[in-house]
Amino acid sequence: MLSKNKLFLAGFIIIVAISLAGWGIWLWSLKTPTNGNANNTNTANANISNTNAALDENANSQQLNANSASIDTSNWQAYRNEELGFEIKYPNDWRIESQDGSAIISCNSEWPNCAWSLTISTTNDELNDFIQKYNKSDLLPNGDALSKIYKQEKLVFSGYPATKLIGTTALGIDNIFIFVSLINKKYVLSYSDVKGESRDAGEKITQTFSITP
């Protein structure tokens, strides 16, 4: 017959083993959700992601339109470029000219009151190729880039899917690009982020851009 000490030891070991097993099962249940919970969690995360994307897109559009919302464009004249396939409106005291396959819109006043211009062109580059070319456009001898895209935002621009790019320059004034990507054509609207009286009117001009058939 087993001694009392041996029986006590065996009982103690059995109790400890049962306790450890129960603790392990409890931990496992916390880390492994049921299929229903997992599906609910994934659906909730997807809904939150979609909501945030919509809010971001809304915020970007509002940010682009905020400063120039009160400018009256009823007396502006329309410019139609058959070669590039777009139309845009601009004030009577601004001018527009074609240059190297691009259209350049600028104001006629003297600097610094007039330091803003908009260039509209088409490109065969995809967005990533465009960014890479810009990042390599102004390099120091050691390879450091003076001009580099440091921010991009998805937005709906004049009804078209677009990406807003912001890039540094050697002069310390950011360049802004609105990259409109369609199935058969890509447009780039570019301007420098200079401060001045002409900036709000210039951004309003940009918003009147539309693509013609």
Secondary structure, DSSP 8 states (H G I E B T S, - for coil): ---HHHHHHHHHHHHHHHHHHHHHHHHHHHHS--HHHHHHHHHHHHHHHHHHHHHHHHHHHHHHHHTTTT---TT-EEEEETTTTEEEEE-TTEEEEEETTEEEEEE-S-TTT---EEEEEEES--HHHHHHHHHTSSB-TTS-BSS-EEEEEEEEETTEEEEEEEE--TTS--EEEEEEE-SS-EEEEEEE---STHHHHHHHHHHT-EE--
